[in-house]
């Protein structure tokens, strides 16, 4: 009988913070800068004699994250030097936090957290230029949040969902754009497999840059380690990379322990007692929090949205702002649900003012505007062209409810389509929709489809 192996997973997630300046200098923090080595200064280039200073806004962002997840904020905190050599670290060390992180504990999505700390990002290395590498120091010194979970995750899907929820929280807080494709958020997974109650040998898979990669890399590593153990072999403690094209992990280097980095407090940066800084007070930070994702999700569900719709609005800030602004104008649940359908179908509708969306929905509910024409008007309004009633009038889009005019159209269509009429009378009721379509075509979309339907049924009895 084969043994049952249990995977255990802990995550380390880095996210670049979207502050105006870098972590330890006043150089611009601009993730969109395309010209290499433009946003640099002696501090982030590691020039001898240059002195770092603290970015208060970055510290506040991490503390706000800590409050959001119910973590314990530090009173005393300090920054450390993490010593290792790599070309993208010009100083020969990275300024990070070790013994005294800003936040300890907390939980997100039921996953317990170990710590959240703040450090500086490295330069960006590129290796596709031939037999040499290039370094771009625009990213060097950018504030980098690192969140570490407890090893309490046991499957790849939960790990991926956790990373998505953290990304959502960071964007709601305005702390990070957390775009994985741009490297603004990176995930590292620590994975071990064991057939006992103790942990197996831990393997770290670094720099996973998509949620799909997180899931696939963890699944592959669980399978690889399980097969090694079942074959009587040992799992090596190491750092591995993820090959996206082959969908396999590969060995990079022997995994370092904390003592290998020779951490010690940075002598150039001040020690901090956060209780002495009023704006870092926990209650003050809590009052400054926006509506958090799980509360927003519940509010939409309580409002009567489906789980799918509430998730769309929770994840899309533009669309959630649009529906929230509309809710301030009306308490009509039918109108709000109708508007919600348009917002979900076409995200561009979120660019239309709440007042204009309200007016378009009113015309649909009143029966003066068809769904097709409502979409047309909303598309025009996305480009800030006119107002709903003006567009509807100018484009002859308003539905007519004039019984005499519509009756003439219905009689004409019945006369022009004897075979369709005969088929409908013989029991093929689906042909009614064709006749209604012809009625809408004859009226250029201005006929009320419900009135046309009732007229066709009545005249064809």
QUIUR-V421099 format. One record per residue. N is the residue number from 1. RES is the residue in one letter. PHI is phi as a letter, one per 40 degrees, with the letter a starting at -180 (NA if undefined). PSI is psi in degrees with one decimal (NA if undefined). D_CENTER is the distance of its C-alpha to the mean C-alpha in whole Angstrom. Layout:
n->(N:N)
res->(RES:RES)
phi->(PHI:PHI)
psi->(PSI:PSI)
d_center->(D_CENTER:D_CENTER)
This chain:
n->(1:2:3:4:5:6:7:8:9:10:11:12:13:14:15:16:17:18:19:20:21:22:23:24:25:26:27:28:29:30:31:32:33:34:35:36:37:38:39:40:41:42:43:44:45:46:47:48:49:50:51:52:53:54:55:56:57:58:59:60:61:62:63:64:65:66:67:68:69:70:71:72:73:74:75:76:77:78:79:80:81:82:83:84:85:86:87:88:89:90:91:92:93:94:95:96:97:98:99:100:101:102:103:104:105:106:107:108:109:110:111:112:113:114:115:116:117:118:119:120:121:122:123:124:125:126:127:128:129:130:131:132:133:134:135:136:137:138:139:140:141:142:143:144:145:146:147:148:149:150:151:152:153:154:155:156:157:158:159:160:161:162:163:164:165:166:167:168:169:170:171:172:173:174:175:176:177:178:179:180:181:182:183:184:185:186:187:188:189:190:191:192:193:194:195:196:197:198:199:200:201:202:203:204:205:206:207:208:209:210:211:212:213:214:215:216:217:218:219:220:221:222:223:224:225:226:227:228:229:230:231:232:233:234:235:236:237:238:239:240:241:242:243:244:245:246:247:248:249:250:251:252:253:254:255:256:257:258:259:260:261:262:263:264:265:266:267:268:269:270:271:272:273:274:275:276:277:278:279:280:281:282:283:284:285:286:287:288:289:290:291:292:293:294:295:296:297:298:299:300:301:302:303:304:305:306:307:308:309:310:311:312:313:314:315:316:317:318:319:320:321:322:323:324:325:326:327:328:329:330:331:332:333:334:335:336:337:338:339:340:341:342:343:344:345:346:347:348:349:350:351:352:353:354:355:356:357:358:359:360:361:362:363:364:365:366:367:368:369:370:371:372:373:374:375:376:377:378:379:380:381:382:383:384:385:386:387:388:389:390:391:392:393:394:395:396:397:398:399:400:401:402:403:404:405:406:407:408:409:410:411:412:413:414:415:416:417:418:419:420:421:422:423:424:425:426:427:428:429:430:431:432:433:434:435:436:437:438:439:440:441:442:443:444:445:446:447:448:449:450:451:452:453:454:455:456:457:458:459:460:461)
res->(X:X:X:X:X:X:X:X:X:X:X:X:X:X:X:X:X:X:X:X:X:X:X:X:X:X:X:X:X:X:X:X:X:X:X:X:X:X:X:X:X:X:X:X:X:X:X:X:X:X:X:X:X:X:X:X:X:X:X:X:X:X:X:X:X:X:X:X:X:X:X:X:X:X:X:X:X:X:X:X:X:X:X:X:X:X:X:X:X:X:X:X:X:X:X:X:X:X:X:X:X:X:X:X:X:X:X:X:X:X:X:X:X:X:X:X:X:X:X:X:X:X:X:X:X:X:X:X:X:X:X:X:X:X:X:X:X:X:X:X:X:X:X:X:X:X:X:X:X:X:X:X:X:X:X:X:X:X:X:X:X:X:X:X:X:X:X:X:X:X:X:X:X:X:X:X:X:X:X:X:X:X:X:X:X:X:X:X:X:X:X:X:X:X:X:X:X:X:X:X:X:X:X:X:X:X:X:X:X:X:X:X:X:X:X:X:X:X:X:X:X:X:X:X:X:X:X:X:X:X:X:X:X:X:X:X:X:X:X:X:X:X:X:X:X:X:X:X:X:X:X:X:X:X:X:X:X:X:X:X:X:X:X:X:X:X:X:X:X:X:X:X:X:X:X:X:X:X:X:X:X:X:X:X:X:X:X:X:X:X:X:X:X:X:X:X:X:X:X:X:X:X:X:X:X:X:X:X:X:X:X:X:X:X:X:X:X:X:X:X:X:X:X:X:X:X:X:X:X:X:X:X:X:X:X:X:X:X:X:X:X:X:X:X:X:X:X:X:X:X:X:X:X:X:X:X:X:X:X:X:X:X:X:X:X:X:X:X:X:X:X:X:X:X:X:X:X:X:X:X:X:X:X:X:X:X:X:X:X:X:X:X:X:X:X:X:X:X:X:X:X:X:X:X:X:X:X:X:X:X:X:X:X:X:X:X:X:X:X:X:X:X:X:X:X:X:X:X:X:X:X:X:X:X:X:X:X:X:X:X:X:X:X:X:X:X:X:X:X:X:X:X:X:X:X:X:X:X:X:X:X)
phi->(NA:c:c:c:b:b:c:b:b:b:b:b:b:b:b:c:c:c:c:c:b:c:c:b:a:c:c:d:b:b:c:c:c:c:c:c:f:c:c:b:a:d:c:c:c:g:c:d:g:c:b:c:b:c:c:c:c:c:c:c:c:c:c:c:c:c:c:c:c:g:c:c:c:c:c:c:a:a:b:b:c:b:c:a:b:a:d:c:b:c:c:g:a:b:c:a:b:b:c:b:c:c:b:b:g:g:a:a:f:g:c:c:b:c:a:b:b:b:a:b:c:c:c:b:b:b:b:b:b:h:c:a:b:b:b:b:c:d:c:c:g:c:d:b:c:b:b:b:c:c:c:b:c:b:a:c:c:c:c:c:c:c:c:c:c:c:d:c:c:c:c:c:c:g:c:a:c:f:c:c:c:c:g:c:a:b:b:b:b:c:b:b:b:a:b:b:c:c:c:c:c:c:b:b:b:c:f:c:b:a:c:c:c:d:c:c:c:c:c:c:c:c:c:c:c:c:c:c:c:c:c:g:b:b:c:c:c:a:b:b:b:b:c:c:c:c:f:b:c:a:c:b:a:c:c:c:b:d:c:c:c:f:d:a:d:c:c:c:b:c:c:b:b:c:c:c:b:d:c:c:c:c:c:c:c:c:c:c:c:c:c:c:d:c:c:c:d:c:c:c:c:c:c:h:c:c:d:c:c:c:c:d:c:c:c:b:c:c:c:c:c:c:c:c:c:c:c:c:c:a:b:c:c:c:c:c:c:c:c:c:c:c:c:c:c:b:d:c:c:c:c:c:c:d:c:c:c:d:c:c:c:d:c:c:c:c:g:c:a:c:c:c:c:c:c:c:c:c:c:c:c:d:c:g:b:g:b:d:c:c:c:c:c:c:c:f:b:c:c:c:b:c:c:c:c:c:c:c:c:c:c:c:c:c:c:c:b:c:c:c:c:c:c:c:c:c:h:c:c:c:c:c:c:c:c:c:d:c:c:c:c:c:c:f:g:c:c:c:c:c:c:d:d:c:c:c:c:c:c:c:c)
psi->(130.2:149.3:155.4:119.8:134.1:124.0:144.6:131.9:133.4:146.1:144.6:118.1:126.5:139.8:129.3:131.9:143.6:59.0:167.0:-34.5:172.3:178.6:-40.2:15.8:178.0:15.6:143.3:135.5:100.8:101.7:-17.9:-4.0:123.0:-25.3:118.7:147.4:41.5:-49.0:76.8:159.7:173.5:-31.2:-51.7:-10.0:-2.6:31.1:141.7:136.9:-10.7:145.1:132.0:154.6:156.5:142.5:105.2:-37.5:-38.2:-41.6:-42.3:-39.0:-44.0:-39.7:-38.0:-39.0:-43.2:-42.8:-40.4:-35.9:8.4:27.9:168.1:118.8:141.6:150.4:-62.1:133.7:156.3:167.1:146.7:161.0:123.3:106.9:118.3:155.9:129.8:146.2:-26.8:2.8:89.0:-26.1:-16.9:3.5:156.7:135.3:120.1:-164.7:139.4:-74.8:-27.6:73.7:164.7:-33.8:138.4:146.2:-161.9:176.9:155.9:126.6:31.8:2.3:122.1:142.7:147.2:-50.5:160.2:124.1:176.5:139.7:-172.4:146.2:165.0:174.2:168.6:126.0:138.7:140.2:23.3:27.6:11.2:-136.2:25.0:164.5:157.3:150.0:131.6:116.7:11.1:-35.5:-19.4:126.0:-1.0:137.0:129.8:116.7:136.8:124.6:130.5:127.4:161.7:156.5:72.5:7.0:140.9:8.2:158.1:-35.9:-42.9:-40.0:-44.7:-41.6:-37.5:-45.7:-38.4:-41.2:-37.1:-43.0:-43.3:-43.2:-42.8:-40.7:-36.2:-36.6:-13.8:19.1:-31.0:147.8:-24.9:35.4:113.1:-33.1:-31.2:2.6:12.7:-15.4:128.9:140.7:135.9:134.3:128.6:119.7:132.6:154.0:135.7:153.1:13.2:-177.7:-12.9:160.3:148.9:-170.7:129.0:132.3:131.7:127.9:119.3:156.9:54.5:121.2:23.1:156.8:-34.3:-40.5:-39.0:-48.6:-47.0:-39.6:-41.4:-43.4:-42.4:-44.0:-36.8:-45.3:-43.4:-46.9:-38.4:-43.3:-36.9:-48.3:-40.0:-25.9:6.2:14.4:167.0:151.4:128.3:138.6:114.4:170.3:131.1:154.4:173.7:120.7:106.2:-39.8:-39.7:-13.7:49.6:156.0:156.8:149.7:135.2:-50.4:166.4:136.0:128.9:152.2:166.8:-34.2:-19.8:-23.1:-7.7:55.7:139.2:153.6:136.6:119.9:-13.1:-9.0:142.8:148.4:151.0:138.0:102.6:-26.7:-16.2:-3.3:105.4:-41.3:-10.1:6.6:136.5:-43.0:-37.8:-43.6:-41.6:-41.4:-24.7:-1.5:143.8:179.4:123.6:154.8:-45.0:-30.0:-38.9:-43.0:-45.7:-39.0:-42.3:-36.5:-42.6:-28.9:-17.1:6.5:155.9:162.7:-38.4:-45.4:-42.3:-33.3:-39.1:-47.8:-30.4:-35.6:-21.3:100.8:-38.3:-45.4:-36.2:-38.7:-37.7:-47.3:-32.4:-39.5:-37.5:-35.8:-23.8:-21.5:-24.0:150.2:6.6:104.5:-34.5:-42.0:-41.7:-40.8:-38.2:-45.9:-37.5:-39.1:-40.9:-40.5:-38.2:-39.3:-40.5:101.1:-25.1:-20.9:-24.6:-18.2:-6.3:141.9:151.0:-38.4:-42.1:-40.0:-43.4:-45.8:-39.2:-44.2:-37.5:-43.7:-35.9:-46.1:-37.3:-15.5:7.5:-3.7:131.0:164.0:-40.8:-44.3:-28.7:-42.0:-40.1:-45.6:-42.3:-37.6:-39.5:-40.0:-24.9:-32.7:16.3:37.7:106.0:-162.5:162.5:-51.7:-35.2:-45.9:-44.3:-39.7:-48.2:-35.5:6.6:49.7:-10.4:134.9:137.8:138.0:12.5:111.8:-43.6:-44.1:-43.6:-33.8:-38.3:-39.7:-45.3:-45.0:-38.1:-44.0:-39.4:-41.0:-34.0:-12.4:63.3:-37.9:-40.8:-43.4:-42.5:-42.8:-39.0:-42.8:-24.7:1.0:-3.4:81.0:-17.0:-21.7:-15.6:-36.8:-35.7:-44.3:-41.2:-40.9:-40.2:-37.2:-41.1:-36.3:-43.8:-34.5:7.4:39.8:-0.3:-8.3:142.4:114.8:-31.9:-40.7:-41.7:-43.9:-49.3:-37.6:-44.2:-45.0:-42.6:-45.0:-19.5:6.6:NA)
d_center->(44:41:39:36:33:30:27:26:22:21:18:18:15:15:13:14:15:15:18:21:23:23:24:28:29:28:27:24:21:20:17:18:22:23:27:27:29:29:27:29:32:35:32:29:32:34:37:40:41:37:36:32:31:28:25:25:22:20:22:21:18:18:21:18:16:19:20:17:17:21:22:25:26:28:31:33:30:31:30:31:32:31:33:33:34:31:32:28:30:33:34:34:32:28:28:26:27:29:31:30:26:24:23:24:23:21:19:15:15:19:19:21:20:23:22:20:21:21:23:23:21:24:25:23:26:27:29:30:32:35:37:35:32:31:29:27:27:24:22:24:24:21:20:18:17:18:17:19:19:23:24:23:21:23:21:19:17:16:15:12:11:12:10:6:8:9:5:5:8:9:7:9:12:12:13:10:8:7:8:9:12:13:14:12:11:13:14:18:19:23:25:28:30:33:36:37:35:35:32:33:32:29:27:24:22:21:18:16:13:11:11:14:16:15:16:19:20:21:23:25:26:27:29:30:31:33:35:36:37:39:41:42:40:38:35:35:33:31:28:26:24:22:24:21:24:26:24:26:26:29:30:30:32:33:31:32:32:32:35:35:33:36:34:36:35:35:38:36:34:35:34:33:33:30:33:35:32:31:28:27:28:26:27:26:23:22:24:21:18:16:15:13:11:14:16:14:14:18:19:18:19:22:22:23:20:19:17:15:15:14:11:10:11:9:6:8:9:12:13:13:15:18:18:19:21:23:24:26:28:29:29:30:28:29:28:24:24:25:23:20:21:21:18:16:19:18:15:18:19:17:19:22:24:24:27:28:25:28:31:30:29:32:34:32:33:37:37:38:35:34:30:31:32:29:27:29:29:26:25:28:27:23:26:27:30:33:32:32:36:37:35:36:40:40:38:41:38:39:40:44:45:49:51:53:51:49:52:54:51:50:54:54:51:53:56:54:53:56:54:51:53:55:52:51:54:54:51:48:46:43:45:45:41:43:45:43:41:44:45:41:42:46:44:41:39:41:42:41:40:41:44:45:44:47:49:49:49:52:54:54:55)
